[in-house]
């Protein structure tokens, strides 16, 4: 476990921005965030990294399905629906896709509907970028290039 400082909260997208206080972490690299012009393809391979049920780091594989709008929690909220296995404790974990340069973040794990397979819901990269433009403008690059954010802070 790590200690962190909450730098901000974005309730619309169910996101929080944390700065890790620890200097020795698993996170030695930065991750690119898909830019606003990114196009995802039905069936595209995806990877989820998380800590389901508090059992330690877990990596699961699946496919991008679609963008979906759900009014249940907040009216008009858009999510990515993808098929990697997720469970309680995965929330806040990365939904990634492979690119020629490595991996990029396309979503953040938000919810699963228990008992319904393939119902993983992820906050899309568009909302992540929207929030980071306000919360950490100094580390975002406003261009067609993907945004880059260090998971260990500045």
Order of alpha helices (4+ residues) and beta strands (2+ residues): beta-beta-beta-beta-beta-beta-beta-beta-beta-alpha-beta
